Amino acid sequence: MNSRGTPHDNELAEVRFLTVAEVATLMRVSKMTVYRLVHSGDLTAVRVGRSFRVPEHAVHEYLRGAFSQAA
């Protein structure tokens, strides 16, 4: 990351973005649940036009946090 805390260009090139449908399938929840997580700020996403893309690492971070809260 650079001095402002944002990823460098080469780090962005390595980010894998998932669609809301792919996240829903991965988490075995509905697309509406994913949209709720995005809108509440619990799941990081980037808006591209009228749709959202979720960085794969954000899904893993969310799930790690969910496991630690449930334990």
mmCIF file of the N, C-alpha and C atoms, coordinates in Angstrom:
data_MODEL
# 
_entry.id   MODEL 
# 
loop_
_atom_site.group_PDB 
_atom_site.id 
_atom_site.type_symbol 
_atom_site.label_atom_id 
_atom_site.label_alt_id 
_atom_site.label_comp_id 
_atom_site.label_asym_id 
_atom_site.label_entity_id 
_atom_site.label_seq_id 
_atom_site.pdbx_PDB_ins_code 
_atom_site.Cartn_x 
_atom_site.Cartn_y 
_atom_site.Cartn_z 
_atom_site.occupancy 
_atom_site.B_iso_or_equiv 
_atom_site.pdbx_formal_charge 
_atom_site.auth_seq_id 
_atom_site.auth_comp_id 
_atom_site.auth_asym_id 
_atom_site.auth_atom_id 
_atom_site.pdbx_PDB_model_num 
ATOM 1   N N  . MET A 1 1  ? 0.834   -1.185  0.000   1.00 0.00 ? 1  MET A N  1 
ATOM 2   C CA . MET A 1 1  ? 0.000   0.000   0.000   1.00 0.00 ? 1  MET A CA 1 
ATOM 3   C C  . MET A 1 1  ? 0.872   1.239   0.000   1.00 0.00 ? 1  MET A C  1 
ATOM 4   N N  . ASN A 1 2  ? 0.334   2.308   -0.533  1.00 0.00 ? 2  ASN A N  1 
ATOM 5   C CA . ASN A 1 2  ? 1.104   3.543   -0.549  1.00 0.00 ? 2  ASN A CA 1 
ATOM 6   C C  . ASN A 1 2  ? 0.861   4.325   0.738   1.00 0.00 ? 2  ASN A C  1 
ATOM 7   N N  . SER A 1 3  ? 1.393   5.524   0.823   1.00 0.00 ? 3  SER A N  1 
ATOM 8   C CA . SER A 1 3  ? 1.333   6.313   2.058   1.00 0.00 ? 3  SER A CA 1 
ATOM 9   C C  . SER A 1 3  ? -0.093  6.704   2.450   1.00 0.00 ? 3  SER A C  1 
ATOM 10  N N  . ARG A 1 4  ? -1.030  6.705   1.505   1.00 0.00 ? 4  ARG A N  1 
ATOM 11  C CA . ARG A 1 4  ? -2.410  7.064   1.831   1.00 0.00 ? 4  ARG A CA 1 
ATOM 12  C C  . ARG A 1 4  ? -3.235  5.848   2.219   1.00 0.00 ? 4  ARG A C  1 
ATOM 13  N N  . GLY A 1 5  ? -2.623  4.670   2.261   1.00 0.00 ? 5  GLY A N  1 
ATOM 14  C CA . GLY A 1 5  ? -3.339  3.465   2.652   1.00 0.00 ? 5  GLY A CA 1 
ATOM 15  C C  . GLY A 1 5  ? -4.154  2.833   1.543   1.00 0.00 ? 5  GLY A C  1 
ATOM 16  N N  . THR A 1 6  ? -3.883  3.224   0.295   1.00 0.00 ? 6  THR A N  1 
ATOM 17  C CA . THR A 1 6  ? -4.586  2.625   -0.829  1.00 0.00 ? 6  THR A CA 1 
ATOM 18  C C  . THR A 1 6  ? -3.643  1.672   -1.546  1.00 0.00 ? 6  THR A C  1 
ATOM 19  N N  . PRO A 1 7  ? -4.187  0.638   -2.176  1.00 0.00 ? 7  PRO A N  1 
ATOM 20  C CA . PRO A 1 7  ? -3.330  -0.348  -2.848  1.00 0.00 ? 7  PRO A CA 1 
ATOM 21  C C  . PRO A 1 7  ? -2.575  0.254   -4.029  1.00 0.00 ? 7  PRO A C  1 
ATOM 22  N N  . HIS A 1 8  ? -1.380  -0.257  -4.266  1.00 0.00 ? 8  HIS A N  1 
ATOM 23  C CA . HIS A 1 8  ? -0.604  0.121   -5.452  1.00 0.00 ? 8  HIS A CA 1 
ATOM 24  C C  . HIS A 1 8  ? -1.239  -0.525  -6.670  1.00 0.00 ? 8  HIS A C  1 
ATOM 25  N N  . ASP A 1 9  ? -0.877  -0.030  -7.847  1.00 0.00 ? 9  ASP A N  1 
ATOM 26  C CA . ASP A 1 9  ? -1.427  -0.559  -9.091  1.00 0.00 ? 9  ASP A CA 1 
ATOM 27  C C  . ASP A 1 9  ? -1.159  -2.052  -9.242  1.00 0.00 ? 9  ASP A C  1 
ATOM 28  N N  . ASN A 1 10 ? 0.049   -2.510  -8.881  1.00 0.00 ? 10 ASN A N  1 
ATOM 29  C CA . ASN A 1 10 ? 0.354   -3.934  -9.050  1.00 0.00 ? 10 ASN A CA 1 
ATOM 30  C C  . ASN A 1 10 ? -0.452  -4.794  -8.083  1.00 0.00 ? 10 ASN A C  1 
ATOM 31  N N  . GLU A 1 11 ? -0.817  -4.256  -6.913  1.00 0.00 ? 11 GLU A N  1 
ATOM 32  C CA . GLU A 1 11 ? -1.665  -5.004  -5.989  1.00 0.00 ? 11 GLU A CA 1 
ATOM 33  C C  . GLU A 1 11 ? -3.086  -5.098  -6.539  1.00 0.00 ? 11 GLU A C  1 
ATOM 34  N N  . LEU A 1 12 ? -3.564  -4.023  -7.163  1.00 0.00 ? 12 LEU A N  1 
ATOM 35  C CA . LEU A 1 12 ? -4.902  -4.045  -7.751  1.00 0.00 ? 12 LEU A CA 1 
ATOM 36  C C  . LEU A 1 12 ? -4.994  -5.049  -8.892  1.00 0.00 ? 12 LEU A C  1 
ATOM 37  N N  . ALA A 1 13 ? -3.916  -5.223  -9.624  1.00 0.00 ? 13 ALA A N  1 
ATOM 38  C CA . ALA A 1 13 ? -3.921  -6.169  -10.735 1.00 0.00 ? 13 ALA A CA 1 
ATOM 39  C C  . ALA A 1 13 ? -4.111  -7.596  -10.244 1.00 0.00 ? 13 ALA A C  1 
ATOM 40  N N  . GLU A 1 14 ? -3.747  -7.848  -8.993  1.00 0.00 ? 14 GLU A N  1 
ATOM 41  C CA . GLU A 1 14 ? -3.854  -9.199  -8.439  1.00 0.00 ? 14 GLU A CA 1 
ATOM 42  C C  . GLU A 1 14 ? -5.191  -9.456  -7.750  1.00 0.00 ? 14 GLU A C  1 
ATOM 43  N N  . VAL A 1 15 ? -6.018  -8.422  -7.568  1.00 0.00 ? 15 VAL A N  1 
ATOM 44  C CA . VAL A 1 15 ? -7.297  -8.581  -6.893  1.00 0.00 ? 15 VAL A CA 1 
ATOM 45  C C  . VAL A 1 15 ? -8.270  -9.292  -7.814  1.00 0.00 ? 15 VAL A C  1 
ATOM 46  N N  . ARG A 1 16 ? -8.938  -10.312 -7.278  1.00 0.00 ? 16 ARG A N  1 
ATOM 47  C CA . ARG A 1 16 ? -9.959  -11.020 -8.052  1.00 0.00 ? 16 ARG A CA 1 
ATOM 48  C C  . ARG A 1 16 ? -11.314 -10.517 -7.575  1.00 0.00 ? 16 ARG A C  1 
ATOM 49  N N  . PHE A 1 17 ? -12.096 -9.977  -8.494  1.00 0.00 ? 17 PHE A N  1 
ATOM 50  C CA . PHE A 1 17 ? -13.407 -9.456  -8.158  1.00 0.00 ? 17 PHE A CA 1 
ATOM 51  C C  . PHE A 1 17 ? -14.483 -10.480 -8.479  1.00 0.00 ? 17 PHE A C  1 
ATOM 52  N N  . LEU A 1 18 ? -15.467 -10.577 -7.591  1.00 0.00 ? 18 LEU A N  1 
ATOM 53  C CA . LEU A 1 18 ? -16.579 -11.500 -7.757  1.00 0.00 ? 18 LEU A CA 1 
ATOM 54  C C  . LEU A 1 18 ? -17.871 -10.717 -7.950  1.00 0.00 ? 18 LEU A C  1 
ATOM 55  N N  . THR A 1 19 ? -18.788 -11.277 -8.715  1.00 0.00 ? 19 THR A N  1 
ATOM 56  C CA . THR A 1 19 ? -20.107 -10.669 -8.845  1.00 0.00 ? 19 THR A CA 1 
ATOM 57  C C  . THR A 1 19 ? -20.918 -10.990 -7.599  1.00 0.00 ? 19 THR A C  1 
ATOM 58  N N  . VAL A 1 20 ? -22.023 -10.284 -7.421  1.00 0.00 ? 20 VAL A N  1 
ATOM 59  C CA . VAL A 1 20 ? -22.913 -10.555 -6.289  1.00 0.00 ? 20 VAL A CA 1 
ATOM 60  C C  . VAL A 1 20 ? -23.418 -11.992 -6.371  1.00 0.00 ? 20 VAL A C  1 
ATOM 61  N N  . ALA A 1 21 ? -23.742 -12.459 -7.558  1.00 0.00 ? 21 ALA A N  1 
ATOM 62  C CA . ALA A 1 21 ? -24.221 -13.831 -7.727  1.00 0.00 ? 21 ALA A CA 1 
ATOM 63  C C  . ALA A 1 21 ? -23.147 -14.847 -7.319  1.00 0.00 ? 21 ALA A C  1 
ATOM 64  N N  . GLU A 1 22 ? -21.891 -14.581 -7.685  1.00 0.00 ? 22 GLU A N  1 
ATOM 65  C CA . GLU A 1 22 ? -20.804 -15.490 -7.307  1.00 0.00 ? 22 GLU A CA 1 
ATOM 66  C C  . GLU A 1 22 ? -20.594 -15.510 -5.793  1.00 0.00 ? 22 GLU A C  1 
ATOM 67  N N  . VAL A 1 23 ? -20.692 -14.345 -5.161  1.00 0.00 ? 23 VAL A N  1 
ATOM 68  C CA . VAL A 1 23 ? -20.553 -14.281 -3.706  1.00 0.00 ? 23 VAL A CA 1 
ATOM 69  C C  . VAL A 1 23 ? -21.697 -15.047 -3.044  1.00 0.00 ? 23 VAL A C  1 
ATOM 70  N N  . ALA A 1 24 ? -22.909 -14.865 -3.549  1.00 0.00 ? 24 ALA A N  1 
ATOM 71  C CA . ALA A 1 24 ? -24.071 -15.561 -2.996  1.00 0.00 ? 24 ALA A CA 1 
ATOM 72  C C  . ALA A 1 24 ? -23.898 -17.073 -3.101  1.00 0.00 ? 24 ALA A C  1 
ATOM 73  N N  . THR A 1 25 ? -23.414 -17.537 -4.228  1.00 0.00 ? 25 THR A N  1 
ATOM 74  C CA . THR A 1 25 ? -23.182 -18.975 -4.410  1.00 0.00 ? 25 THR A CA 1 
ATOM 75  C C  . THR A 1 25 ? -22.094 -19.469 -3.470  1.00 0.00 ? 25 THR A C  1 
ATOM 76  N N  . LEU A 1 26 ? -21.019 -18.712 -3.357  1.00 0.00 ? 26 LEU A N  1 
ATOM 77  C CA . LEU A 1 26 ? -19.904 -19.089 -2.493  1.00 0.00 ? 26 LEU A CA 1 
ATOM 78  C C  . LEU A 1 26 ? -20.341 -19.178 -1.033  1.00 0.00 ? 26 LEU A C  1 
ATOM 79  N N  . MET A 1 27 ? -21.161 -18.221 -0.596  1.00 0.00 ? 27 MET A N  1 
ATOM 80  C CA . MET A 1 27 ? -21.604 -18.176 0.798   1.00 0.00 ? 27 MET A CA 1 
ATOM 81  C C  . MET A 1 27 ? -22.884 -18.975 1.039   1.00 0.00 ? 27 MET A C  1 
ATOM 82  N N  . ARG A 1 28 ? -23.497 -19.453 -0.045  1.00 0.00 ? 28 ARG A N  1 
ATOM 83  C CA . ARG A 1 28 ? -24.762 -20.189 0.014   1.00 0.00 ? 28 ARG A CA 1 
ATOM 84  C C  . ARG A 1 28 ? -25.866 -19.374 0.686   1.00 0.00 ? 28 ARG A C  1 
ATOM 85  N N  . VAL A 1 29 ? -25.986 -18.134 0.208   1.00 0.00 ? 29 VAL A N  1 
ATOM 86  C CA . VAL A 1 29 ? -27.049 -17.236 0.643   1.00 0.00 ? 29 VAL A CA 1 
ATOM 87  C C  . VAL A 1 29 ? -27.680 -16.630 -0.608  1.00 0.00 ? 29 VAL A C  1 
ATOM 88  N N  . SER A 1 30 ? -28.743 -15.865 -0.432  1.00 0.00 ? 30 SER A N  1 
ATOM 89  C CA . SER A 1 30 ? -29.383 -15.230 -1.584  1.00 0.00 ? 30 SER A CA 1 
ATOM 90  C C  . SER A 1 30 ? -28.599 -13.992 -2.010  1.00 0.00 ? 30 SER A C  1 
ATOM 91  N N  . LYS A 1 31 ? -28.848 -13.565 -3.239  1.00 0.00 ? 31 LYS A N  1 
ATOM 92  C CA . LYS A 1 31 ? -28.215 -12.334 -3.719  1.00 0.00 ? 31 LYS A CA 1 
ATOM 93  C C  . LYS A 1 31 ? -28.671 -11.147 -2.876  1.00 0.00 ? 31 LYS A C  1 
ATOM 94  N N  . MET A 1 32 ? -29.920 -11.162 -2.417  1.00 0.00 ? 32 MET A N  1 
ATOM 95  C CA . MET A 1 32 ? -30.423 -10.065 -1.591  1.00 0.00 ? 32 MET A CA 1 
ATOM 96  C C  . MET A 1 32 ? -29.629 -9.960  -0.290  1.00 0.00 ? 32 MET A C  1 
ATOM 97  N N  . THR A 1 33 ? -29.242 -11.088 0.281   1.00 0.00 ? 33 THR A N  1 
ATOM 98  C CA . THR A 1 33 ? -28.423 -11.074 1.498   1.00 0.00 ? 33 THR A CA 1 
ATOM 99  C C  . THR A 1 33 ? -27.083 -10.412 1.220   1.00 0.00 ? 33 THR A C  1 
ATOM 100 N N  . VAL A 1 34 ? -26.490 -10.701 0.080   1.00 0.00 ? 34 VAL A N  1 
ATOM 101 C CA . VAL A 1 34 ? -25.212 -10.087 -0.288  1.00 0.00 ? 34 VAL A CA 1 
ATOM 102 C C  . VAL A 1 34 ? -25.403 -8.582  -0.464  1.00 0.00 ? 34 VAL A C  1 
ATOM 103 N N  . TYR A 1 35 ? -26.471 -8.169  -1.147  1.00 0.00 ? 35 TYR A N  1 
ATOM 104 C CA . TYR A 1 35 ? -26.739 -6.742  -1.305  1.00 0.00 ? 35 TYR A CA 1 
ATOM 105 C C  . TYR A 1 35 ? -26.909 -6.061  0.050   1.00 0.00 ? 35 TYR A C  1 
ATOM 106 N N  . ARG A 1 36 ? -27.584 -6.712  0.987   1.00 0.00 ? 36 ARG A N  1 
ATOM 107 C CA . ARG A 1 36 ? -27.750 -6.135  2.332   1.00 0.00 ? 36 ARG A CA 1 
ATOM 108 C C  . ARG A 1 36 ? -26.401 -5.966  3.016   1.00 0.00 ? 36 ARG A C  1 
ATOM 109 N N  . LEU A 1 37 ? -25.524 -6.965  2.900   1.00 0.00 ? 37 LEU A N  1 
ATOM 110 C CA . LEU A 1 37 ? -24.200 -6.882  3.505   1.00 0.00 ? 37 LEU A CA 1 
ATOM 111 C C  . LEU A 1 37 ? -23.389 -5.737  2.892   1.00 0.00 ? 37 LEU A C  1 
ATOM 112 N N  . VAL A 1 38 ? -23.509 -5.563  1.586   1.00 0.00 ? 38 VAL A N  1 
ATOM 113 C CA . VAL A 1 38 ? -22.786 -4.490  0.900   1.00 0.00 ? 38 VAL A CA 1 
ATOM 114 C C  . VAL A 1 38 ? -23.324 -3.134  1.337   1.00 0.00 ? 38 VAL A C  1 
ATOM 115 N N  . HIS A 1 39 ? -24.641 -2.975  1.327   1.00 0.00 ? 39 HIS A N  1 
ATOM 116 C CA . HIS A 1 39 ? -25.242 -1.680  1.671   1.00 0.00 ? 39 HIS A CA 1 
ATOM 117 C C  . HIS A 1 39 ? -25.033 -1.314  3.138   1.00 0.00 ? 39 HIS A C  1 
ATOM 118 N N  . SER A 1 40 ? -24.937 -2.309  4.014   1.00 0.00 ? 40 SER A N  1 
ATOM 119 C CA . SER A 1 40 ? -24.712 -2.028  5.433   1.00 0.00 ? 40 SER A CA 1 
ATOM 120 C C  . SER A 1 40 ? -23.241 -1.732  5.730   1.00 0.00 ? 40 SER A C  1 
ATOM 121 N N  . GLY A 1 41 ? -22.379 -2.023  4.757   1.00 0.00 ? 41 GLY A N  1 
ATOM 122 C CA . GLY A 1 41 ? -20.951 -1.790  4.962   1.00 0.00 ? 41 GLY A CA 1 
ATOM 123 C C  . GLY A 1 41 ? -20.226 -2.965  5.584   1.00 0.00 ? 41 GLY A C  1 
ATOM 124 N N  . ASP A 1 42 ? -20.941 -4.068  5.819   1.00 0.00 ? 42 ASP A N  1 
ATOM 125 C CA . ASP A 1 42 ? -20.310 -5.255  6.394   1.00 0.00 ? 42 ASP A CA 1 
ATOM 126 C C  . ASP A 1 42 ? -19.429 -5.992  5.391   1.00 0.00 ? 42 ASP A C  1 
ATOM 127 N N  . LEU A 1 43 ? -19.715 -5.813  4.107   1.00 0.00 ? 43 LEU A N  1 
ATOM 128 C CA . LEU A 1 43 ? -18.946 -6.463  3.045   1.00 0.00 ? 43 LEU A CA 1 
ATOM 129 C C  . LEU A 1 43 ? -18.482 -5.383  2.070   1.00 0.00 ? 43 LEU A C  1 
ATOM 130 N N  . THR A 1 44 ? -17.188 -5.284  1.882   1.00 0.00 ? 44 THR A N  1 
ATOM 131 C CA . THR A 1 44 ? -16.604 -4.281  0.992   1.00 0.00 ? 44 THR A CA 1 
ATOM 132 C C  . THR A 1 44 ? -16.932 -4.610  -0.459  1.00 0.00 ? 44 THR A C  1 
ATOM 133 N N  . ALA A 1 45 ? -17.315 -3.592  -1.212  1.00 0.00 ? 45 ALA A N  1 
ATOM 134 C CA . ALA A 1 45 ? -17.616 -3.784  -2.628  1.00 0.00 ? 45 ALA A CA 1 
ATOM 135 C C  . ALA A 1 45 ? -17.294 -2.506  -3.391  1.00 0.00 ? 45 ALA A C  1 
ATOM 136 N N  . VAL A 1 46 ? -17.118 -2.669  -4.685  1.00 0.00 ? 46 VAL A N  1 
ATOM 137 C CA . VAL A 1 46 ? -16.863 -1.549  -5.590  1.00 0.00 ? 46 VAL A CA 1 
ATOM 138 C C  . VAL A 1 46 ? -18.050 -1.466  -6.535  1.00 0.00 ? 46 VAL A C  1 
ATOM 139 N N  . ARG A 1 47 ? -18.570 -0.269  -6.705  1.00 0.00 ? 47 ARG A N  1 
ATOM 140 C CA . ARG A 1 47 ? -19.683 -0.099  -7.637  1.00 0.00 ? 47 ARG A CA 1 
ATOM 141 C C  . ARG A 1 47 ? -19.132 0.128   -9.032  1.00 0.00 ? 47 ARG A C  1 
ATOM 142 N N  . VAL A 1 48 ? -19.600 -0.669  -9.983  1.00 0.00 ? 48 VAL A N  1 
ATOM 143 C CA . VAL A 1 48 ? -19.205 -0.546  -11.380 1.00 0.00 ? 48 VAL A CA 1 
ATOM 144 C C  . VAL A 1 48 ? -20.486 -0.354  -12.174 1.00 0.00 ? 48 VAL A C  1 
ATOM 145 N N  . GLY A 1 49 ? -20.719 0.879   -12.590 1.00 0.00 ? 49 GLY A N  1 
ATOM 146 C CA . GLY A 1 49 ? -21.989 1.173   -13.259 1.00 0.00 ? 49 GLY A CA 1 
ATOM 147 C C  . GLY A 1 49 ? -23.133 0.962   -12.288 1.00 0.00 ? 49 GLY A C  1 
ATOM 148 N N  . ARG A 1 50 ? -24.056 0.086   -12.651 1.00 0.00 ? 50 ARG A N  1 
ATOM 149 C CA . ARG A 1 50 ? -25.199 -0.191  -11.784 1.00 0.00 ? 50 ARG A CA 1 
ATOM 150 C C  . ARG A 1 50 ? -25.027 -1.468  -10.973 1.00 0.00 ? 50 ARG A C  1 
ATOM 151 N N  . SER A 1 51 ? -23.866 -2.094  -11.073 1.00 0.00 ? 51 SER A N  1 
ATOM 152 C CA . SER A 1 51 ? -23.653 -3.355  -10.356 1.00 0.00 ? 51 SER A CA 1 
ATOM 153 C C  . SER A 1 51 ? -22.495 -3.228  -9.379  1.00 0.00 ? 51 SER A C  1 
ATOM 154 N N  . PHE A 1 52 ? -22.342 -4.234  -8.550  1.00 0.00 ? 52 PHE A N  1 
ATOM 155 C CA . PHE A 1 52 ? -21.267 -4.266  -7.560  1.00 0.00 ? 52 PHE A CA 1 
ATOM 156 C C  . PHE A 1 52 ? -20.308 -5.393  -7.875  1.00 0.00 ? 52 PHE A C  1 
ATOM 157 N N  . ARG A 1 53 ? -19.047 -5.177  -7.526  1.00 0.00 ? 53 ARG A N  1 
ATOM 158 C CA . ARG A 1 53 ? -18.036 -6.228  -7.581  1.00 0.00 ? 53 ARG A CA 1 
ATOM 159 C C  . ARG A 1 53 ? -17.404 -6.287  -6.199  1.00 0.00 ? 53 ARG A C  1 
ATOM 160 N N  . VAL A 1 54 ? -17.233 -7.503  -5.706  1.00 0.00 ? 54 VAL A N  1 
ATOM 161 C CA . VAL A 1 54 ? -16.711 -7.716  -4.363  1.00 0.00 ? 54 VAL A CA 1 
ATOM 162 C C  . VAL A 1 54 ? -15.325 -8.341  -4.477  1.00 0.00 ? 54 VAL A C  1 
ATOM 163 N N  . PRO A 1 55 ? -14.314 -7.716  -3.878  1.00 0.00 ? 55 PRO A N  1 
ATOM 164 C CA . PRO A 1 55 ? -12.987 -8.338  -3.893  1.00 0.00 ? 55 PRO A CA 1 
ATOM 165 C C  . PRO A 1 55 ? -13.046 -9.677  -3.145  1.00 0.00 ? 55 PRO A C  1 
ATOM 166 N N  . GLU A 1 56 ? -12.433 -10.682 -3.722  1.00 0.00 ? 56 GLU A N  1 
ATOM 167 C CA . GLU A 1 56 ? -12.486 -12.020 -3.117  1.00 0.00 ? 56 GLU A CA 1 
ATOM 168 C C  . GLU A 1 56 ? -11.963 -12.002 -1.684  1.00 0.00 ? 56 GLU A C  1 
ATOM 169 N N  . HIS A 1 57 ? -10.907 -11.223 -1.425  1.00 0.00 ? 57 HIS A N  1 
ATOM 170 C CA . HIS A 1 57 ? -10.348 -11.179 -0.078  1.00 0.00 ? 57 HIS A CA 1 
ATOM 171 C C  . HIS A 1 57 ? -11.357 -10.606 0.923   1.00 0.00 ? 57 HIS A C  1 
ATOM 172 N N  . ALA A 1 58 ? -12.269 -9.736  0.468   1.00 0.00 ? 58 ALA A N  1 
ATOM 173 C CA . ALA A 1 58 ? -13.278 -9.165  1.362   1.00 0.00 ? 58 ALA A CA 1 
ATOM 174 C C  . ALA A 1 58 ? -14.258 -10.237 1.823   1.00 0.00 ? 58 ALA A C  1 
ATOM 175 N N  . VAL A 1 59 ? -14.575 -11.174 0.944   1.00 0.00 ? 59 VAL A N  1 
ATOM 176 C CA . VAL A 1 59 ? -15.461 -12.282 1.327   1.00 0.00 ? 59 VAL A CA 1 
ATOM 177 C C  . VAL A 1 59 ? -14.783 -13.131 2.389   1.00 0.00 ? 59 VAL A C  1 
ATOM 178 N N  . HIS A 1 60 ? -13.505 -13.439 2.188   1.00 0.00 ? 60 HIS A N  1 
ATOM 179 C CA . HIS A 1 60 ? -12.770 -14.254 3.161   1.00 0.00 ? 60 HIS A CA 1 
ATOM 180 C C  . HIS A 1 60 ? -12.649 -13.543 4.506   1.00 0.00 ? 60 HIS A C  1 
ATOM 181 N N  . GLU A 1 61 ? -12.395 -12.227 4.478   1.00 0.00 ? 61 GLU A N  1 
ATOM 182 C CA . GLU A 1 61 ? -12.306 -11.456 5.721   1.00 0.00 ? 61 GLU A CA 1 
ATOM 183 C C  . GLU A 1 61 ? -13.648 -11.458 6.449   1.00 0.00 ? 61 GLU A C  1 
ATOM 184 N N  . TYR A 1 62 ? -14.734 -11.273 5.705   1.00 0.00 ? 62 TYR A N  1 
ATOM 185 C CA . TYR A 1 62 ? -16.055 -11.275 6.319   1.00 0.00 ? 62 TYR A CA 1 
ATOM 186 C C  . TYR A 1 62 ? -16.348 -12.618 6.979   1.00 0.00 ? 62 TYR A C  1 
ATOM 187 N N  . LEU A 1 63 ? -16.046 -13.690 6.281   1.00 0.00 ? 63 LEU A N  1 
ATOM 188 C CA . LEU A 1 63 ? -16.316 -15.026 6.823   1.00 0.00 ? 63 LEU A CA 1 
ATOM 189 C C  . LEU A 1 63 ? -15.445 -15.314 8.034   1.00 0.00 ? 63 LEU A C  1 
ATOM 190 N N  . ARG A 1 64 ? -14.179 -14.893 8.006   1.00 0.00 ? 64 ARG A N  1 
ATOM 191 C CA . ARG A 1 64 ? -13.309 -15.061 9.186   1.00 0.00 ? 64 ARG A CA 1 
ATOM 192 C C  . ARG A 1 64 ? -13.902 -14.335 10.387  1.00 0.00 ? 64 ARG A C  1 
ATOM 193 N N  . GLY A 1 65 ? -14.371 -13.122 10.166  1.00 0.00 ? 65 GLY A N  1 
ATOM 194 C CA . GLY A 1 65 ? -14.997 -12.352 11.243  1.00 0.00 ? 65 GLY A CA 1 
ATOM 195 C C  . GLY A 1 65 ? -16.271 -12.992 11.747  1.00 0.00 ? 65 GLY A C  1 
ATOM 196 N N  . ALA A 1 66 ? -17.045 -13.566 10.846  1.00 0.00 ? 66 ALA A N  1 
ATOM 197 C CA . ALA A 1 66 ? -18.293 -14.229 11.233  1.00 0.00 ? 66 ALA A CA 1 
ATOM 198 C C  . ALA A 1 66 ? -18.011 -15.462 12.091  1.00 0.00 ? 66 ALA A C  1 
ATOM 199 N N  . PHE A 1 67 ? -16.950 -16.188 11.759  1.00 0.00 ? 67 PHE A N  1 
ATOM 200 C CA . PHE A 1 67 ? -16.584 -17.369 12.557  1.00 0.00 ? 67 PHE A CA 1 
ATOM 201 C C  . PHE A 1 67 ? -16.148 -16.969 13.941  1.00 0.00 ? 67 PHE A C  1 
ATOM 202 N N  . SER A 1 68 ? -15.369 -15.885 14.059  1.00 0.00 ? 68 SER A N  1 
ATOM 203 C CA . SER A 1 68 ? -14.879 -15.484 15.381  1.00 0.00 ? 68 SER A CA 1 
ATOM 204 C C  . SER A 1 68 ? -16.020 -14.924 16.235  1.00 0.00 ? 68 SER A C  1 
ATOM 205 N N  . GLN A 1 69 ? -17.041 -14.307 15.623  1.00 0.00 ? 69 GLN A N  1 
ATOM 206 C CA . GLN A 1 69 ? -18.183 -13.807 16.377  1.00 0.00 ? 69 GLN A CA 1 
ATOM 207 C C  . GLN A 1 69 ? -19.064 -14.932 16.867  1.00 0.00 ? 69 GLN A C  1 
ATOM 208 N N  . ALA A 1 70 ? -19.152 -16.003 16.082  1.00 0.00 ? 70 ALA A N  1 
ATOM 209 C CA . ALA A 1 70 ? -20.021 -17.131 16.434  1.00 0.00 ? 70 ALA A CA 1 
ATOM 210 C C  . ALA A 1 70 ? -19.384 -18.005 17.503  1.00 0.00 ? 70 ALA A C  1 
ATOM 211 N N  . ALA A 1 71 ? -18.072 -17.964 17.636  1.00 0.00 ? 71 ALA A N  1 
ATOM 212 C CA . ALA A 1 71 ? -17.380 -18.845 18.574  1.00 0.00 ? 71 ALA A CA 1 
ATOM 213 C C  . ALA A 1 71 ? -17.513 -18.401 19.997  1.00 0.00 ? 71 ALA A C  1 
# 
